[in-house]
Amino acid sequence: MLGWNLIKPAKILILTFAFILAGLLYLAGPAHGVRIKDIAEIKGVRSNQLVGYGLVVGLNGTGDSDDATFTIQSMAAMLEKMGVTVLPKDIEVDNVAAVMVTADLPAFARTGGRIDVLVSSIGDAENLQGGTLLFTPLKAANGQVYAVAQGPVSTGGFQVGSAAGSGVQKNFPTVGRVVNGALIEKEIQTNFNAKQSLTLTLHNPDFTTASRVARAINIAFYEPIARTHDAGTIEVNVPENYRGNTVSMVTKIEKLGVTPDSVSKVVINERTGTVIMGENVRISTIAIAHGNLSVEIKEDRRVSQPLPFSRGGQTVVVPESEVLVEEGNNPIFLVESGVSLGELVKALNALGVSPRDLIAIFQALKAAGALQAELEII
């Protein structure tokens, strides 16, 4: 009994120290890697797109012309609802423009909140600067109205022209934004805290990264609540002590640090001469020689005059060509198997290659089977 009484306090002290250490590590955040919050998202937690058709009024003669019949019909219908009966053929104004209004309804947006909307002209209006967007319902894909937009349009640009046709334009004055211009009228019903499981989806699917995320979650919660289904999906069961408080669980998961893995890849943009190489790119044993062949052709014209007092002589223009060929004399470099990216770059720099030449070298390495990475040309 005496020995057990001595061991029991020591065991309690060790467990207490372990819990304190785990708490300090959790509060300190990940020492290496990136947060799960930055490489994955929760399935179903996303924004929803809204769209609507409206009118922008108050333009300084830069609205739609009479050729935009849908603008005239929209004005007649709007005035009809306000008790003013007018025929579309009697409307001749140039201070109104028909627009499409788009917005993104954020996840967990609540009634009474405000979001920005984007206003884009669909007629032949020249400028939306200074206009005001009238009451415009915004609908989702299911046809239901979730927000109503209205307010002054800010284009962030201008257009100034003269009667002769010359002018100056900055940005695109036919597209504008109404800051906080949409009022949310309907919520998307969700009961996030009632969920018994969550699904994390990786931004860049990878089997190794998915396994590391699941392992980090299981270690943090001291039980196997996370498992991988494929390279981009991790299913997490909500523990009993987090039922009804799923937000707290998600907060803890988002802070966990994981080192993501990626496929060795070389990305080449031939249009701009850009080459991007990953850190895991390896090269098999191969010899590289790069020589530049320069061919320069100069064309010149020389005037040939006839001799003095010659009969029938004519002044003619004689073409004169000069061809100059230069070939580089660069040494051959031997690249050993499994060299790192840094060693490869040093060898290529020693050859004095340009980004354009580097593209040709990587294509040749891939064709020779020496490039142990994916080669993607965009």
C-alpha positions as CSV (number, residue, x, y, z in Angstrom):
1,M,0.0,0.0,0.0
2,L,2.8,2.4,0.8
3,G,4.4,1.8,-2.6
4,W,1.1,2.4,-4.4
5,N,0.6,5.6,-2.4
6,L,4.0,6.9,-3.6
7,I,3.5,5.9,-7.3
8,K,0.0,7.4,-7.6
9,P,1.0,11.1,-7.0
10,A,3.9,10.7,-9.4
11,K,1.6,9.4,-12.1
12,I,-0.8,12.2,-11.5
13,L,2.1,14.7,-11.7
14,I,3.3,13.2,-15.0
15,L,-0.2,13.3,-16.6
16,T,-0.7,16.9,-15.4
17,F,2.6,18.0,-16.9
18,A,1.7,16.2,-20.2
19,F,-1.6,18.0,-20.4
20,I,0.0,21.4,-19.7
21,L,2.7,20.8,-22.3
22,A,0.0,19.8,-24.9
23,G,-2.0,23.0,-24.1
24,L,1.1,25.2,-24.5
25,L,1.9,23.6,-27.8
26,Y,-1.6,24.2,-29.0
27,L,-1.7,27.8,-27.9
28,A,1.7,28.4,-29.5
29,G,0.4,27.3,-32.9
30,P,2.3,25.2,-35.5
31,A,6.0,25.6,-35.4
32,H,6.4,24.2,-39.0
33,G,4.2,23.8,-42.0
34,V,1.0,25.7,-42.8
35,R,-2.4,25.9,-41.1
36,I,-5.1,23.5,-42.2
37,K,-7.2,26.6,-42.6
38,D,-5.0,27.7,-45.5
39,I,-4.9,24.4,-47.4
40,A,-8.4,23.0,-46.9
41,E,-12.0,24.1,-46.6
42,I,-15.2,22.7,-45.0
43,K,-17.5,21.1,-47.6
44,G,-20.7,23.1,-47.9
45,V,-19.4,26.3,-46.4
46,R,-19.3,28.5,-49.5
47,S,-20.8,31.6,-51.0
48,N,-23.8,31.6,-53.4
49,Q,-24.1,33.7,-56.5
50,L,-26.9,36.2,-57.0
51,V,-28.0,38.0,-60.2
52,G,-30.6,40.6,-61.1
53,Y,-31.6,43.0,-63.9
54,G,-32.0,46.7,-63.1
55,L,-31.8,50.3,-64.4
56,V,-29.2,52.9,-63.7
57,V,-30.6,56.5,-63.9
58,G,-29.2,60.0,-63.6
59,L,-26.6,59.6,-66.3
60,N,-25.3,62.7,-68.0
61,G,-26.4,61.8,-71.5
62,T,-24.2,58.6,-71.5
63,G,-27.0,56.1,-71.2
64,D,-28.5,53.7,-73.7
65,S,-29.7,55.0,-77.0
66,D,-33.2,54.4,-78.5
67,D,-31.8,51.3,-80.3
68,A,-31.7,49.5,-76.9
69,T,-35.4,48.6,-76.9
70,F,-35.2,46.5,-73.7
71,T,-34.2,49.7,-71.8
72,I,-37.3,51.5,-73.1
73,Q,-39.6,48.6,-72.3
74,S,-38.1,48.4,-68.8
75,M,-38.7,52.1,-68.2
76,A,-42.3,51.8,-69.4
77,A,-42.9,48.8,-67.1
78,M,-41.4,50.6,-64.1
79,L,-43.4,53.7,-64.6
80,E,-46.5,51.6,-65.0
81,K,-46.0,50.1,-61.6
82,M,-45.7,53.6,-60.2
83,G,-49.0,54.7,-61.6
84,V,-47.7,56.4,-64.7
85,T,-48.9,55.1,-68.0
86,V,-46.7,55.8,-71.0
87,L,-46.1,54.1,-74.3
88,P,-42.6,52.8,-75.0
89,K,-42.6,54.7,-78.4
90,D,-43.0,58.0,-76.5
91,I,-39.9,57.5,-74.4
92,E,-36.8,59.2,-75.7
93,V,-34.1,59.6,-73.0
94,D,-30.4,59.0,-72.8
95,N,-29.8,59.2,-69.1
96,V,-30.9,55.6,-68.3
97,A,-28.9,52.4,-68.8
98,A,-30.0,48.8,-68.5
99,V,-27.6,46.7,-66.3
100,M,-27.0,43.3,-64.9
101,V,-26.3,43.2,-61.2
102,T,-24.2,40.4,-59.7
103,A,-23.2,39.6,-56.1
104,D,-21.9,36.8,-53.9
105,L,-23.9,35.9,-50.8
106,P,-21.4,34.8,-48.2
107,A,-21.9,31.7,-46.1
108,F,-23.8,32.3,-42.9
109,A,-25.0,35.7,-44.1
110,R,-27.9,37.0,-42.0
111,T,-30.9,39.0,-42.7
112,G,-30.2,42.8,-42.5
113,G,-26.6,42.5,-43.6
114,R,-25.1,44.3,-46.5
115,I,-22.9,43.1,-49.4
116,D,-21.3,44.8,-52.4
117,V,-22.8,44.4,-55.9
118,L,-21.2,44.7,-59.3
119,V,-23.1,46.6,-62.0
120,S,-22.4,45.9,-65.7
121,S,-24.0,47.6,-68.7
122,I,-25.8,45.3,-71.2
123,G,-26.8,48.0,-73.7
124,D,-24.9,50.7,-75.6
125,A,-24.4,53.0,-72.7
126,E,-21.1,54.9,-72.8
127,N,-20.6,55.6,-69.1
128,L,-22.2,54.7,-65.8
129,Q,-20.4,57.4,-63.8
130,G,-22.6,59.4,-61.5
131,G,-25.6,57.1,-62.0
132,T,-27.9,55.5,-59.4
133,L,-29.0,51.9,-59.4
134,L,-32.7,51.6,-58.8
135,F,-34.4,48.9,-56.7
136,T,-33.2,45.6,-58.1
137,P,-34.1,42.1,-56.7
138,L,-31.2,39.6,-56.7
139,K,-32.1,36.0,-57.2
140,A,-30.2,32.7,-56.7
141,A,-30.2,29.7,-59.0
142,N,-33.4,28.4,-57.4
143,G,-35.2,31.6,-58.5
144,Q,-35.8,33.0,-55.0
145,V,-34.9,36.5,-54.0
146,Y,-32.2,36.7,-51.4
147,A,-31.2,40.4,-51.6
148,V,-32.2,43.8,-52.9
149,A,-29.7,46.2,-54.4
150,Q,-29.9,50.0,-54.7
151,G,-27.5,52.9,-54.5
152,P,-25.0,55.2,-56.2
153,V,-22.7,53.5,-58.8
154,S,-18.9,54.0,-58.5
155,T,-17.0,53.3,-61.6
156,G,-13.5,54.1,-60.5
157,G,-12.7,55.6,-63.9
158,F,-13.8,58.2,-66.4
159,Q,-14.3,58.9,-70.1
160,V,-13.7,62.3,-71.7
161,G,-14.2,62.9,-75.4
162,S,-14.4,65.7,-77.9
163,A,-16.8,66.3,-80.8
164,A,-14.0,65.4,-83.2
165,G,-13.8,61.9,-81.8
166,S,-10.6,62.1,-79.7
167,G,-10.8,61.4,-76.0
168,V,-9.3,59.9,-72.9
169,Q,-10.6,56.9,-71.0
170,K,-9.5,55.4,-67.7
171,N,-10.5,51.9,-66.7
172,F,-13.9,50.7,-67.9
173,P,-16.7,53.2,-67.2
174,T,-19.4,50.8,-68.2
175,V,-18.8,48.6,-65.2
176,G,-19.2,49.9,-61.6
177,R,-19.7,48.8,-58.0
178,V,-22.2,49.8,-55.4
179,V,-20.5,49.5,-52.0
180,N,-22.8,47.9,-49.4
181,G,-25.5,48.3,-52.0
182,A,-27.4,45.1,-51.4
183,L,-29.5,44.4,-48.4
184,I,-29.9,40.7,-47.5
185,E,-33.6,39.8,-47.2
186,K,-33.4,36.1,-46.9
187,E,-31.0,33.7,-45.2
188,I,-29.8,30.3,-46.3
189,Q,-30.9,28.0,-43.5
190,T,-28.0,26.0,-41.9
191,N,-27.6,24.4,-38.5
192,F,-23.8,24.1,-38.4
193,N,-23.6,23.3,-34.7
194,A,-25.9,20.3,-35.1
195,K,-23.6,18.5,-37.5
196,Q,-22.2,15.2,-36.3
197,S,-19.5,15.0,-39.0
198,L,-17.5,17.4,-41.2
199,T,-15.8,16.9,-44.5
200,L,-12.6,18.8,-45.3
201,T,-11.6,19.2,-48.9
202,L,-8.0,20.0,-49.9
203,H,-7.4,22.9,-52.3
204,N,-4.7,20.7,-54.0
205,P,-5.6,17.0,-53.6
206,D,-2.7,14.9,-52.6
207,F,-2.7,11.5,-50.8
208,T,0.3,12.3,-48.6
209,T,-1.2,15.7,-47.5
210,A,-4.6,14.2,-46.8
211,S,-2.9,11.5,-44.6
212,R,-1.0,14.2,-42.7
213,V,-4.1,16.2,-42.1
214,A,-6.0,13.2,-40.7
215,R,-3.0,12.3,-38.5
216,A,-2.7,15.8,-37.1
217,I,-6.4,16.0,-36.2
218,N,-6.3,12.6,-34.5
219,I,-3.3,13.6,-32.4
220,A,-4.8,16.9,-31.4
221,F,-8.1,15.3,-30.2
222,Y,-6.5,12.1,-28.7
223,E,-8.8,9.8,-30.7
224,P,-9.2,8.6,-34.3
225,I,-12.0,10.9,-35.4
226,A,-10.5,11.7,-38.8
227,R,-10.1,9.4,-41.8
228,T,-9.3,9.9,-45.4
229,H,-11.6,8.8,-48.3
230,D,-9.4,9.9,-51.2
231,A,-6.6,12.3,-52.1
232,G,-8.7,15.4,-51.4
233,T,-11.3,14.5,-48.8
234,I,-11.0,14.0,-45.0
235,E,-14.0,13.1,-43.0
236,V,-14.0,14.2,-39.3
237,N,-16.6,12.9,-36.8
238,V,-17.6,15.4,-34.1
239,P,-16.6,14.0,-30.7
240,E,-19.3,13.7,-27.9
241,N,-17.8,16.6,-25.9
242,Y,-18.1,18.9,-29.0
243,R,-21.7,18.1,-29.9
244,G,-23.6,21.3,-30.1
245,N,-20.3,23.3,-30.2
246,T,-18.9,22.4,-33.6
247,V,-17.6,25.9,-34.1
248,S,-15.1,25.4,-31.3
249,M,-13.9,22.2,-32.8
250,V,-13.4,23.8,-36.2
251,T,-11.4,26.6,-34.6
252,K,-9.1,24.0,-33.1
253,I,-8.7,22.1,-36.4
254,E,-7.9,25.3,-38.4
255,K,-4.9,26.1,-36.2
256,L,-3.2,22.8,-36.6
257,G,0.0,22.9,-38.6
258,V,0.6,20.5,-41.5
259,T,3.4,20.3,-44.1
260,P,1.7,19.8,-47.5
261,D,3.3,17.6,-50.0
262,S,3.3,18.1,-53.8
263,V,4.3,16.4,-57.0
264,S,7.6,17.4,-58.5
265,K,6.8,19.7,-61.4
266,V,8.4,22.1,-63.8
267,V,6.0,24.7,-65.2
268,I,7.1,26.6,-68.4
269,N,5.4,29.6,-70.0
270,E,6.8,29.9,-73.5
271,R,5.0,33.2,-74.1
272,T,6.8,35.0,-71.3
273,G,9.9,32.9,-70.9
274,T,9.0,32.0,-67.3
275,V,10.3,28.8,-65.7
276,I,9.1,27.6,-62.3
277,M,10.7,24.6,-60.6
278,G,9.6,22.7,-57.5
279,E,12.1,21.9,-54.7
280,N,11.8,18.1,-55.3
281,V,12.8,18.2,-58.9
282,R,15.6,15.7,-59.5
283,I,17.8,15.0,-62.6
284,S,19.3,11.6,-63.6
285,T,22.9,11.3,-64.7
286,I,23.2,13.1,-68.0
287,A,25.6,15.3,-69.9
288,I,24.4,18.8,-71.0
289,A,26.0,20.9,-73.7
290,H,24.3,24.1,-74.9
291,G,25.7,26.0,-77.9
292,N,24.3,29.1,-79.5
293,L,24.2,29.4,-83.3
294,S,23.9,33.0,-84.5
295,V,23.2,33.8,-88.1
296,E,23.2,37.5,-89.1
297,I,22.3,38.6,-92.7
298,K,22.8,42.2,-93.7
299,E,21.2,43.6,-96.9
300,D,22.6,46.7,-98.5
301,R,22.1,48.5,-101.8
302,R,24.8,50.0,-103.9
303,V,24.4,52.4,-106.8
304,S,26.3,51.5,-109.9
305,Q,27.2,54.4,-112.3
306,P,28.2,54.0,-116.0
307,L,31.6,55.1,-117.1
308,P,31.9,58.7,-118.4
309,F,31.0,59.2,-122.0
310,S,29.8,55.6,-122.3
311,R,27.0,54.9,-124.8
312,G,23.8,53.3,-123.5
313,G,25.0,53.2,-120.0
314,Q,22.4,53.3,-117.2
315,T,22.5,54.0,-113.4
316,V,21.3,50.8,-111.6
317,V,20.9,49.8,-108.0
318,V,22.8,46.6,-107.2
319,P,21.9,44.6,-104.0
320,E,24.8,43.6,-101.7
321,S,24.4,40.9,-99.1
322,E,26.7,39.9,-96.2
323,V,26.1,36.7,-94.1
324,L,27.8,36.3,-90.7
325,V,27.6,32.9,-88.9
326,E,28.8,32.5,-85.3
327,E,28.6,29.3,-83.2
328,G,29.1,29.2,-79.5
329,N,31.8,27.0,-78.0
330,N,30.4,26.0,-74.6
331,P,31.8,23.0,-72.6
332,I,29.9,19.9,-71.7
333,F,28.7,19.6,-68.1
334,L,28.1,16.2,-66.5
335,V,25.1,16.2,-64.1
336,E,25.2,13.4,-61.5
337,S,22.1,11.4,-60.7
338,G,19.7,12.8,-58.1
339,V,21.1,16.3,-57.9
340,S,19.1,18.9,-56.1
341,L,17.4,22.0,-57.6
342,G,20.2,24.3,-56.4
343,E,22.9,22.2,-58.0
344,L,21.0,22.1,-61.2
345,V,20.5,25.9,-61.3
346,K,24.2,26.4,-60.6
347,A,25.2,24.1,-63.5
348,L,22.8,25.9,-65.9
349,N,24.0,29.3,-64.8
350,A,27.5,28.2,-65.6
351,L,26.4,27.5,-69.1
352,G,25.1,31.0,-69.3
353,V,21.7,30.0,-70.5
354,S,18.8,32.4,-70.7
355,P,15.2,31.6,-69.7
356,R,14.3,30.9,-73.3
357,D,17.3,28.5,-73.6
358,L,16.3,26.9,-70.2
359,I,12.9,26.0,-71.7
360,A,14.6,24.1,-74.6
361,I,16.9,22.3,-72.2
362,F,14.1,21.1,-69.9
363,Q,12.1,19.9,-72.9
364,A,15.2,18.0,-74.1
365,L,15.8,16.5,-70.6
366,K,12.2,15.3,-70.5
367,A,12.5,13.7,-73.9
368,A,15.7,12.0,-72.8
369,G,14.0,10.6,-69.7
370,A,16.4,12.4,-67.3
371,L,13.9,14.8,-65.8
372,Q,12.3,13.2,-62.7
373,A,9.4,15.5,-62.6
374,E,6.3,16.5,-64.5
375,L,6.8,19.1,-67.3
376,E,3.8,21.4,-67.8
377,I,3.8,23.9,-70.6
378,I,1.2,26.7,-70.3
